């Protein structure tokens, strides 16, 4: 499978609790941090939920 690079570009402070939990579930802790995940429907769903806080590179 292909991998996706996900970068956190906005802070989860002041966001809804479910959005904060999604950021944690993706493994992101700090602004500017980059993580790699395999491309799957569940990961795509998480990205779609908080896309305003992320930068995604395929």
C-alpha positions, 0 to 999 in steps of 0.5 A: 500500500501507499503511504501518506505524510501528514503534518500538523499545521494548526494547534488543536487548542480551542477545538472540539474534543473529538478533533483533539482526540483525532489529532492524538489518534493520528500520532501528532503531538506538536505543530510541524510534526510529520507522521506517515500512515498507510493509505486506508479508508479509516485514516482518510476519514480521520484526515477529512474530519480535521483537514483544516488543521493538516497538510497532507502529502501522498 
